[in-house]
Each structure stands twice: as C-alpha cells, then as structure tokens.
Amino acid sequence: MASPTPEAYDAALAVLSYLYSTRLLGIVFRRARQISLQVWSDSSWGSVPSPMAGFIILFNGTALSWSARKLRLVPQSSTEAETASLCNACKAMMFVRNMFDFMLS
C-alpha cells in the first residue's frame, strides 16, 4: 500500500465490483429439529502429477467447511490416498463437532 501500481488499483476495483454485485447472495442455514452434520471426502491418485485430497462438511445440508489441497505424502495406492483424505476430513469434523458441543453447552 506504500506505492500502489495501476494494476493493484484495477484489481481492487474488480474486488469491490464483485462484492457489490454479490451483496444479496449468502449462505442460508435452515432451521431443523435435529442438527445434521455430514462429511464427504475424496482423493485423486495417479491422474495428476501430485495427488489431491478434499472434503466438505455439511451442516443441515449447507456447506460449513471445505478443503482441497495436495497430499503431503506420496501414496502407494488409491486406498492409501483415500485414507489420508478421510483422516484430514475426520480432523476437521472433530473440530466442528467440538465447537458445536462448546457452543451448545
């Protein structure tokens, strides 16, 4: 910010324009009688140079947390890649569940 360039100014205008045009959009959390937490995970193995893993956590059907990144290990099989992806998803799910337990107690 000490010496902004014209490209930085144009990028800032693009971000502000996007925020203004999407100001009415948002994530909708629906009320339900029972809290529903679901987690889905997947990984790619062998189709790209570096294996990828991702997960999404749904709260009553709405995305609450998600991630997609390269695996830190080099899996020797698709089962190992899926297990690593599931491990990341379980860590995130445990955090979300503990956060809900803390907020509801």
Rosetta blueprint (number, residue, H / E / L):
1 M L
2 A L
3 S L
4 P L
5 T L
6 P H
7 E H
8 A H
9 Y H
10 D H
11 A H
12 A H
13 L H
14 A H
15 V H
16 L H
17 S H
18 Y H
19 L H
20 Y H
21 S H
22 T L
23 R L
24 L L
25 L L
26 G L
27 I L
28 V L
29 F L
30 R L
31 R L
32 A L
33 R L
34 Q L
35 I L
36 S L
37 L E
38 Q E
39 V E
40 W E
41 S E
42 D E
43 S E
44 S E
45 W L
46 G L
47 S L
48 V L
49 P L
50 S L
51 P L
52 M E
53 A E
54 G E
55 F E
56 I E
57 I E
58 L E
59 F E
60 N L
61 G L
62 T E
63 A E
64 L E
65 S E
66 W E
67 S E
68 A E
69 R E
70 K E
71 L L
72 R L
73 L L
74 V L
75 P L
76 Q L
77 S L
78 S H
79 T H
80 E H
81 A H
82 E H
83 T H
84 A H
85 S H
86 L H
87 C H
88 N H
89 A H
90 C H
91 K H
92 A H
93 M H
94 M H
95 F H
96 V H
97 R H
98 N H
99 M H
100 F H
101 D H
102 F H
103 M H
104 L H
105 S L
